[in-house]
Amino acid sequence: MQKTLKKYFAFFALPAVAAFCISFVIPFVFGVGLSFAEFTTVSNARYVGLQNYVKAFGESAEFIRALWFTVRFTVVSVVTVNAAAFFLALLLTRGVAGTNLFRTVFFMPNLIGGIVLGYIWQLIINGVLYPKGVTLLADARYGFWGMVALMNWQMVGYMMIIYIAGLQNIPGELIEAAAIDGSSPFQTLLRVTFPLVMPSVTICTFLTLTNSFKMFDQNLALTGGAPSEQTTMLALNIYKTFYGRTGYEGVGQAKAVVFFLLVAAIALTQLWLTRSREVEG
């Protein structure tokens, strides 16, 4: 069987590898090349060296502000989403009546598109703020916490399912042994449950981290960067640079490359840190 798999491995892997190269690798390589060029279309690109990168960091204070806003949003979202998801997973693995219904209800927001979610939460938040005589776009703080609420509502159910899978894989004998040894529920959670669910923590942290950094459609629909671009995240800033400013296509491409490298570095660091804490069940 193993010999057969090795013999035909390349044949079956070729379509997937070809699709990956065509849809990702080749466009990415072209994109990196265009970040060093001035262009309006691919056919009239003119090499300008590091000029686009200098403009991205030197002439665009909005890029730095968007980066700082994205970092703050990501930190808050990663903590709140994972804390809420883990808490719900604990509740729904203790034999609560209607567990399957609750799992379905909590997961459903993840199936709704980001643009739709943005407009839904815009209506909700404006409805809450209207009696105070303000709107979502009146203050950047409203936009920030509005996006945090949206992110939690969309992602908590998805992360909860992953945590439930991790909790259900913990051997019951270990929990019983800890109770027999006099461990309190909190001590059991901290020293038995949490270390054994670290693989789920790794996955959930990675997903929330990367999704928070890459948030675009929710940001576009909810605030559009208002007021005065104070709630613009990196992905939206890149979009506005590329499509909203004539002659800045190369700068937008340079920002996209920096964005990719930044997210990749942070995500790989997170994976290394959390995987180093995983233990064998």
N, C-alpha and C positions, 0 to 999 in steps of 0.2 A: 504493500500500500504506500509506504513511504517513498519507495523508488518511483512509483507511478506519479505521485505528487511532485517529486523533484523533476521528473522528466517533462511534465506539462505545466510546471509553475510559470515559466516565462510566457507561455501561450495565454494562460488565463489572466495573468497580471498585466499583460501588454495594454488592453483597452483602458484599464484604470490609470495606468501610468501615462498613457498618451493623453487621456482627458485631463489629467492633472497638469501635465506640461502645457497643453494648449490653453487651458483656462486660467492657470495661475503662474507657472514658471516663466513662460515666454512674455506675458504682459508685465510681469514684475520686472524682468530684466529690461524691457523697453522703458518701463516707468522710471527705473533708476537712471537710465541713460538720458531720458528727457528732463530729469531734474537738473542736469548740467547744461540745459539748452534753453534758448528763447524761442518760442513757437506759438503759433495759433492752430496749426494742424501738424500732424506727424511728418508730413512731406516737406514742410518749410522750416524744420528745426535748425537752429544755428547755435553752435557750441559757445558757451559763455563762461565756462569754468565754474568756480564756486560763487559766482555772483548771486544766484538765486538763494543760496543758503545764507549769504550775508544779508540779503534783503529780508529773508524770513525772520532772522533773529535781530538784525540791527534796525530795520526800518518799521517793523511791525510790532508795536507794543501790544496790540490785540492778540497776537499769537502767544506771547508770554502770559497774558492775563487769562486766555483760554486754557493754557496748560495748567496754570495754578488752580483755576476753577474746576477743571477736570480731575486733578489730583485730590482736591478736597471732597468732591462729589464721590469719587471712587472709594476713598477711605471710609466715609460714612456709610455708603451703600454696602460695601463688603461686610462691614461689621453688623449692620442692622439686618440685612437679608439673611446672613448665616445664623445669627442669633435667633431670629424669629423662626427660621426654617427648622433649626435643631430643636427648639422648644416645642413646636407643633409636632415634630416627628416623635419626640418623647411621649407626648400626650396620646398620639394616635397608635402607639405600639403597646398600650397598656389596657387593651380590651374595652375601650370606650364604645358605648353603643352608637351605631351609625358611622363607624370608622370609614367604611368604603365611600359613603356619601360625602363625608368631610374631605377625604382625599381628592375626590373628583371635583368638588366645589373649589378647593384651594388651588388645584392645578389648572382649572379652566382659563384664568386670565392670561396664562402663558400662550394660549392658542390665538389670542387676539393680536392683530398687527399693531406695530408701534405707532403708526400715524393715527389710527383709530383710538388707541389708548391715550395719546397726547391730547386729542380733542375732547375725549371723555373727561379726563382729569382737569382740563381747562374749564369745562362747564362746572364740574364739582367744586373746584377751588374758588372760582369766581362767584359761585352761589354762596359759598361760606363767607367770602370777603365783602360781597356787595352790601350787606347791612352796615358795614364799617365805612362805606363810601370809597372803597379802593378796589382795584382789580389785581389780578395775578401779575400784570406787567408794571405795576406801580413801584415795586421795590424788588431788587435782585434777590433778597432773602426769601420772598414768596416763591420765586422761580426755583431757587435752589432746593428748598424743602418740598416744593411741588414735584420736582423730578425725583427726589429721594422717595417720596410716597409712591409715585408711579413705578419706580424701579422695584420697590418692595412688593407692591401689589402684583406686578407681573412675574417676578422671579421667585418669590418665597415658596409657592406651591411646587415649582419644578425642583428646587433645592430640597424641599421637604421629602419628596419621593426618593431622592438619592440617599438622604439621611435615614429614611425608614428602611431602605434596603441594607444599609450598613448596620443598623441596630438589630435587624432581624437575623443577621449573620453571626451575632455574638453568642457563643455557647451559653445556654442557660445554667450549666453547671458552675461556670465562673461566678455568675451573679449570686447563686445559692451559696457557694463557698465563701464569698465575701460577707454575706449576711450571717452565716454561721460563725465566722471569725469576729463578729461584732462590728462590722463596718456599717456606718450610717448610710442612708440613701445618698447623701451628698458626697461622702467619701467614695462610695461605689461609683457614682457618676464620674467623679474627678479622676480616680485612679484605676478604674477598670473599664467603664463604658467608653469614656472619651478617648483613651489611647487606642482602643480596639476599633474605633470608628474613624480613625485618622485617614484611612484611604478615601472615605467619603468626604472628609474635610478638605483633602487635597483637591478632589474633583470640583467640589462646590466653590471653593475659594478661587480656583482657576477660572471657572465659568463666570462667576460674579465679577471678578477682577477684569477680565477681558471684555465682557459685555458692558461694564460701566465705562471703561476707557473708550470703547467704540460707539457709545450711544450717539445716534444721529437722528433717526426719524422721530423719536419721542421728543428730543430737544427742539427739532424743527417745528413740530406741531404744537407743543406746549407753550413755548415762549418765543421761538424764532430768534433767540439771542437777546431779546429786549429785557430790561430797558438799556439802551445805549450799548449793546453788545456785552453787557455785564454777565449774562447767563449763557454766553456762547461757549460750547465745549469744543474740543480740538477737531473732531470730525466735521462739525458744522462750520468752524472757522476755515478749514481747508476747502470745503465746498464753496463757501462764499468767496474765497480768494481765487479759486480756479474759474468759477463761472460768473462771478460778480464784478471782476476788475479786469478791464482790457489790458492786455500785455503782461498779466501776472500769472499766466498759465504755468510757466516754469517755476515760479515761486510756490504756487499751490502744489506742484509735483514735488518740489523739494521738501515742503512741509509734510507731505504724505510719506515720504521716505523716512524722515525723522520720526514721524508718528509710528511707523511700523517698527523701527529699531527700538524705540522707547517701550512700546507695548511688549515686544518680544523679550527684551532684557528683563523687564519687571516680571513678566509671566514665568520665564525660565527660572529666575531667582526664587519666586514664590514656590514653584514646583520643587526645587531643590531643598528649600527650607522645610516644607511640610512633609515631603517624602522621607527626609532624614529622621522624622519623629514617628514614622509608622512602625508598628510592632506586629509580629506574627500572632494571629489569633489561635 
